[in-house]
Amino acid sequence: GNCTALVDSPQLCNEVVAKLLSSSPDKDAILDWILKDVRELSLAQCSCRVVQKLLEVVGGQGRDKLAKGLSLWTVDLYESPHGNHVLTKLIEVMPSSSLTCVIEQIRLKGYLTVARHRFGCRVLERLIEHCTEREMSCLNDSFVASAEELCRHQYGNFVIQHLLEHGAAFRGAGVIKRLLPTISQLAMHRTASHVVQRALTYASDEGQRAIVAGLFKAESPHSLLEVAASRYGSYVTEELLSLRCSGAGDLIEEARQRLP
């Protein structure tokens, strides 16, 4: 029958998923059936589960064929409340070397547009986790260049947090360099304060000391005392008291003296 019947039929979706999980030899036939309208099926609430399961269970050339078909719809998928789950599953199960088309489509759409999208940011998080620096270098360059702007954004901040945690060491250093000139303002900001906390956790020793120095030397209305007294900055100053860099003991002691 027509594979688009899956769109509105939870029962049919359950049957197909059960078949995919069994030792049935029909997986390739199901794949060819799904590929006829993979975009529509990926964007619908019921049938997106079938496409995700197919990515998990089909191997070899079949999976490559499915990945190629899905990659063409990268933008439609990340913008969709259901399709974004298919795209993140694709990123998780495929070798990162085969995700070039996905990365290129995100670049063409505009890295800021995707990073500031409620689902796009999730897709970028998975790419940062699963791809190599070489594969992501173009996007990572852009994220670092816009780190200060993105960390203030309700969705973009997650991309910068992920780069700090999972990116190459020089990427983290690049992000911190961008944040240092306004580090105290960012520490008091609703979303950026999370990025400052993450930076203190994952930065190199040098990076941690630079952040602390920036917080110590800031003047009113963003002095360390004012950061500590602010709603969001208070979490950053708590983080200060658990530094692990070399010389952390002296810095923590100085922070305690500076704080009430």
C-alpha positions as CSV (number, residue, x, y, z in Angstrom):
1,G,0.0,0.0,0.0
2,N,0.8,3.7,0.1
3,C,3.5,4.4,2.8
4,T,1.8,7.7,3.6
5,A,-0.9,5.7,5.4
6,L,1.7,5.6,8.3
7,V,1.2,9.3,8.9
8,D,-2.2,9.0,10.5
9,S,-2.1,5.4,11.8
10,P,-0.4,4.7,15.1
11,Q,-1.5,1.1,14.8
12,L,0.2,0.6,11.4
13,C,3.4,2.4,12.7
14,N,3.5,0.0,15.7
15,E,3.1,-3.0,13.3
16,V,6.0,-1.8,11.1
17,V,8.2,-1.0,14.1
18,A,7.5,-4.6,15.4
19,K,8.5,-6.0,12.1
20,L,11.7,-4.0,12.1
21,L,12.6,-5.3,15.6
22,S,11.9,-8.9,14.6
23,S,14.1,-11.2,12.6
24,S,11.9,-10.6,9.6
25,P,13.8,-10.5,6.3
26,D,11.5,-7.7,5.1
27,K,13.6,-4.8,6.3
28,D,14.9,-3.9,2.8
29,A,11.4,-4.0,1.4
30,I,10.2,-1.7,4.2
31,L,13.2,0.6,3.5
32,D,12.3,0.9,-0.2
33,W,8.7,1.5,0.8
34,I,9.6,4.3,3.3
35,L,12.0,5.9,0.8
36,K,9.1,6.7,-1.5
37,D,8.0,9.5,0.8
38,V,10.7,9.8,3.5
39,R,10.2,13.5,3.9
40,E,6.5,13.4,4.7
41,L,6.9,10.4,7.0
42,S,9.8,12.1,8.9
43,L,7.7,15.2,9.6
44,A,4.7,13.5,11.0
45,Q,4.3,12.6,14.7
46,C,3.5,8.9,14.3
47,S,5.6,7.9,11.3
48,C,8.8,9.7,12.4
49,R,9.2,6.9,14.9
50,V,9.3,4.4,12.1
51,V,12.0,6.3,10.2
52,Q,14.1,6.6,13.5
53,K,13.8,2.8,14.1
54,L,14.7,2.2,10.5
55,L,17.9,4.2,10.9
56,E,18.7,2.0,14.0
57,V,18.1,-1.4,12.4
58,V,19.1,-1.1,8.8
59,G,22.8,-1.4,8.1
60,G,25.2,-1.1,5.2
61,Q,24.1,0.3,1.8
62,G,20.4,0.5,2.9
63,R,21.3,2.8,5.8
64,D,23.5,4.9,3.5
65,K,20.6,5.2,1.0
66,L,18.2,6.3,3.8
67,A,20.7,8.8,5.1
68,K,21.2,10.3,1.7
69,G,17.5,10.6,1.2
70,L,17.1,12.3,4.6
71,S,20.1,14.6,4.3
72,L,18.5,16.4,1.3
73,W,15.7,17.6,3.7
74,T,18.0,18.8,6.5
75,V,16.4,22.2,6.9
76,D,12.8,20.9,6.8
77,L,13.8,18.2,9.4
78,Y,15.4,20.5,11.9
79,E,12.6,23.0,11.7
80,S,10.0,20.3,12.5
81,P,9.0,19.3,16.1
82,H,9.0,15.7,14.8
83,G,11.6,15.8,12.0
84,N,14.3,17.1,14.3
85,H,14.3,13.8,16.1
86,V,14.9,11.9,12.8
87,L,17.8,14.3,12.0
88,T,19.4,13.8,15.4
89,K,19.0,10.1,15.2
90,L,20.7,10.2,11.7
91,I,23.6,12.1,13.3
92,E,23.9,9.6,16.1
93,V,23.9,6.4,14.0
94,M,25.8,7.5,10.9
95,P,29.6,7.7,10.6
96,S,30.4,11.4,10.9
97,S,32.2,11.3,7.6
98,S,28.8,10.8,5.9
99,L,27.2,13.9,7.4
100,T,28.9,16.4,5.1
101,C,25.6,17.1,3.3
102,V,23.9,17.9,6.6
103,I,26.7,20.3,7.7
104,E,26.7,22.0,4.3
105,Q,22.9,22.6,4.3
106,I,23.2,24.1,7.8
107,R,26.0,26.4,6.6
108,L,23.9,27.5,3.6
109,K,20.8,28.1,5.8
110,G,23.0,30.2,8.1
111,Y,24.6,29.1,11.3
112,L,23.0,31.8,13.4
113,T,19.6,31.0,12.1
114,V,20.0,27.3,13.0
115,A,21.7,28.0,16.4
116,R,18.9,30.3,17.5
117,H,16.1,27.8,16.5
118,R,14.5,25.8,19.3
119,F,15.1,22.5,17.5
120,G,18.1,23.6,15.4
121,C,20.2,24.1,18.5
122,R,19.6,20.4,19.4
123,V,20.8,19.3,16.0
124,L,24.0,21.4,16.4
125,E,24.6,19.9,19.8
126,R,24.6,16.4,18.3
127,L,26.9,17.4,15.5
128,I,29.4,19.0,17.9
129,E,29.3,15.7,19.9
130,H,29.6,13.3,17.0
131,C,31.7,15.0,14.3
132,T,35.4,15.8,14.2
133,E,36.8,19.3,14.5
134,R,37.9,19.0,10.8
135,E,34.3,18.2,9.7
136,M,32.9,21.0,11.8
137,S,35.6,23.6,11.4
138,C,33.6,26.0,9.3
139,L,30.6,26.0,11.7
140,N,32.8,26.1,14.7
141,D,34.7,29.1,13.4
142,S,31.3,30.9,13.1
143,F,30.2,29.8,16.6
144,V,33.3,31.1,18.2
145,A,33.1,34.4,16.3
146,S,29.5,34.9,17.5
147,A,30.0,33.4,21.0
148,E,29.1,36.5,22.9
149,E,25.9,37.0,21.0
150,L,24.9,33.4,21.0
151,C,25.4,32.9,24.7
152,R,22.8,35.6,25.4
153,H,20.2,33.8,23.3
154,Q,17.7,31.4,24.8
155,Y,18.6,28.6,22.3
156,G,22.0,29.7,21.0
157,N,23.6,29.5,24.5
158,F,23.2,25.7,24.4
159,V,25.4,25.5,21.3
160,I,28.2,27.5,23.0
161,Q,27.9,25.4,26.2
162,H,28.3,22.3,24.0
163,L,31.3,23.6,22.3
164,L,32.9,24.3,25.6
165,E,32.2,20.8,26.8
166,H,32.8,18.7,23.7
167,G,34.8,20.9,21.4
168,A,38.6,20.9,20.9
169,A,40.6,22.7,23.6
170,F,41.4,25.6,21.3
171,R,37.7,26.1,20.6
172,G,37.0,26.5,24.3
173,A,39.9,28.9,24.5
174,G,38.5,30.9,21.6
175,V,35.0,31.1,23.1
176,I,36.5,32.3,26.5
177,K,38.6,35.0,24.7
178,R,35.3,36.3,23.1
179,L,33.5,36.3,26.4
180,L,36.2,37.9,28.6
181,P,35.6,41.6,27.7
182,T,32.0,41.3,29.1
183,I,32.4,38.4,31.4
184,S,30.8,40.1,34.4
185,Q,27.8,41.3,32.5
186,L,27.4,37.8,31.0
187,A,27.6,36.3,34.5
188,M,24.6,38.3,35.5
189,H,22.6,37.5,32.4
190,R,19.7,35.0,32.5
191,T,21.1,32.6,29.8
192,A,24.7,33.7,29.5
193,S,25.4,33.0,33.1
194,H,24.9,29.3,32.3
195,V,27.6,29.6,29.7
196,V,30.0,31.3,32.2
197,Q,29.4,28.4,34.7
198,R,30.1,25.9,31.9
199,A,33.3,27.8,31.0
200,L,34.5,27.7,34.6
201,T,33.9,23.9,34.6
202,Y,35.5,23.0,31.3
203,A,38.1,25.7,30.7
204,S,41.8,24.9,30.8
205,D,43.7,26.2,33.9
206,E,44.6,29.3,32.0
207,G,41.0,29.8,30.9
208,Q,39.7,29.5,34.4
209,R,42.3,31.9,35.8
210,A,41.4,34.4,33.0
211,I,37.7,34.3,33.8
212,V,38.4,34.7,37.6
213,A,40.7,37.7,36.8
214,G,38.0,39.2,34.7
215,L,35.4,38.8,37.4
216,F,37.8,40.2,40.1
217,K,38.7,43.4,38.2
218,A,35.2,44.3,37.0
219,E,33.8,47.6,38.3
220,S,30.3,48.7,39.3
221,P,27.6,48.0,38.2
222,H,29.2,44.6,37.4
223,S,31.6,44.2,40.3
224,L,32.1,40.8,41.9
225,L,29.9,41.8,44.8
226,E,27.2,42.9,42.4
227,V,27.5,39.7,40.4
228,A,27.3,37.7,43.7
229,A,24.2,39.6,44.8
230,S,22.4,39.2,41.4
231,R,19.8,36.5,40.7
232,Y,21.9,34.6,38.0
233,G,25.4,35.8,39.0
234,S,25.1,34.1,42.4
235,Y,25.4,30.7,40.7
236,V,28.6,31.8,38.9
237,T,30.2,32.9,42.2
238,E,29.2,29.6,43.7
239,E,31.0,27.9,40.9
240,L,34.1,30.1,41.6
241,L,34.4,28.5,45.0
242,S,34.8,25.0,43.5
243,L,37.6,25.8,41.0
244,R,40.0,23.0,40.2
245,C,42.8,24.8,38.2
246,S,46.3,25.0,39.4
247,G,46.5,27.7,42.1
248,A,42.8,27.3,42.7
249,G,43.2,27.4,46.5
250,D,44.6,30.9,46.4
251,L,41.9,32.1,44.0
252,I,39.2,30.6,46.1
253,E,40.6,32.3,49.2
254,E,40.8,35.6,47.4
255,A,37.2,35.2,46.2
256,R,36.0,34.5,49.8
257,Q,37.7,37.6,51.0
258,R,36.1,39.7,48.3
259,L,32.6,38.3,48.9
260,P,30.5,39.2,51.9
